[in-house]
Amino acid sequence: MMRKKNKRRLQPLGKVIKKRLIEMGMTQKELASQSGTSEKYLNLILYGERSGIKYISIFEEILGIELESYKKSA
């Protein structure tokens, strides 16, 4: 019997950021570059494997959205 591999899921912060990227026509690669992090690290933040707390205010500025509630939970 094969074991199912756990599928990674976007966390609430990741969903908000991903939705905004789509609205803006921006890629994760562009966001990572503009925020001074790597694409891989951004991906870890979006999937909740890293808090990314030091990047949240940078994401707010670049994306023009409010992420205050995620600063507390990160």
N, C-alpha and C positions, 0 to 999 in steps of 0.2 A: 504494500500500500504506500502510495506517495504522500509525503507530507506537503501541505500547502505552505508556500512561502508567504510570510507576513507581508502584506502590501502596505507600503508607506502611504500615509495620508497627509494632505495639507492640513496644518493646524489653523485655528481661526485667524491668526495674524497672517499666515501664508495665503489664506483665501482672500482676505481683504487686499493684500498687496497684489496678488495675481489678477484679481478683478480690475484693479486700478491700472495695472500695466496694460491689460487688454483694452480698456477704455482709452488710454493714451497712445496706443499703438507702439508701445515700448517693450523691449525684450528684457529678460532677466539679466542677460549679459550686459546690456546698456546700464541697467540699474546698478549692477555690481561695480562696473567701471566708474560710474559717476559717484558712487558712495564710498569708493576706496577699499572695496573688499573683493574677494574672488567669487567667481560664479559658483564654485563648489561650496564656499562658506555661506553664500546667500541661500543656496538650496538647503543647507542644513538648518538655517534659520526658518525658512518657509515650512519645513517639515517638523519643526519643533525639537530638533536634535541639538540645537544651540539656541541660547536666549536672544542673542543679537542686541542686547539692551543698548550697547553703545552706538548702534546704527539706527535705532528707531527714530530719533529726531532728524537724522539725515534723510531717512526714507520719507518722513513727513514733508520735509522741505522740497525734495525732488518730485514727489508724487502729488503734493498739494492736498494732502489729506491729514486728518486728525487720528493719531494712533495712541492717544494718552492712556486709554484703558489697558493697552498692551504693555505699557511701561511697568505697570504694577505687577502683571502676571509673568513677565519675562524673567 
